[in-house]
Amino acid sequence: MKKHIKIIVASLFITAGLTFSTASFAQPDPPVVPVTGTGTAMGGGSAPIGSGLFILLTAAAGYGAKKVRNIYNSRKEAE
């Protein structure tokens, strides 16, 4: 059993070391924003959030319905 624990701990340390070492690399510079003739930055570049928000709300509603159903079933069994 101790051998398995040592292997698991060693694996976790190696995985953590490889995972967190990539965060130390320098990130590239942000791109230069093109400027219009008026001196303001050009518009655009916004990401649509409509469908992602719909998916998130649907998942939250499903999770909530599951929790309510579980509570209802547990109360029904307790009676």
HURAGI-V133200 format. One record per residue. RES is the residue in three letters. PHI is phi in whole degrees, -180 to 180 (* if undefined). D_LAST is the distance of its C-alpha to the last C-alpha in Angstrom with 1 decimal. Layout:
res = (RES;RES)
phi = (PHI;PHI)
d_last = (D_LAST;D_LAST)
//
This chain:
res = (MET;LYS;LYS;HIS;ILE;LYS;ILE;ILE;VAL;ALA;SER;LEU;PHE;ILE;THR;ALA;GLY;LEU;THR;PHE;SER;THR;ALA;SER;PHE;ALA;GLN;PRO;ASP;PRO;PRO;VAL;VAL;PRO;VAL;THR;GLY;THR;GLY;THR;ALA;MET;GLY;GLY;GLY;SER;ALA;PRO;ILE;GLY;SER;GLY;LEU;PHE;ILE;LEU;LEU;THR;ALA;ALA;ALA;GLY;TYR;GLY;ALA;LYS;LYS;VAL;ARG;ASN;ILE;TYR;ASN;SER;ARG;LYS;GLU;ALA;GLU)
phi = (*;-64;-65;-66;-65;-64;-66;-65;-64;-63;-64;-64;-65;-66;-63;-64;-63;-71;-71;-82;-73;-71;-73;-85;-72;-68;-85;-69;-66;-68;-68;-76;-83;-66;-112;-79;-67;-88;93;-100;-72;-70;-78;102;87;-87;-95;-71;-114;-61;-71;-65;-66;-63;-63;-63;-67;-64;-64;-66;-66;-64;-64;-64;-64;-64;-64;-64;-63;-64;-65;-61;-66;-69;-70;-67;-71;-72;-76)
d_last = (44.0;46.2;48.2;45.1;44.2;47.9;47.9;44.7;46.1;49.5;48.0;46.0;49.2;51.2;48.7;48.4;52.2;52.8;50.2;51.3;55.0;55.0;54.0;57.3;59.4;61.1;59.7;62.2;63.7;62.1;64.0;66.7;65.6;68.4;69.8;71.1;74.5;73.0;71.8;68.1;65.8;65.1;61.8;59.2;57.2;53.8;51.0;48.8;45.2;43.8;42.4;41.1;39.3;37.7;36.6;35.1;33.3;31.9;30.7;29.1;27.3;26.1;24.8;23.0;21.4;20.3;18.8;16.9;15.7;14.5;12.7;11.0;10.1;8.9;6.5;5.5;5.5;3.8;0.0)
//
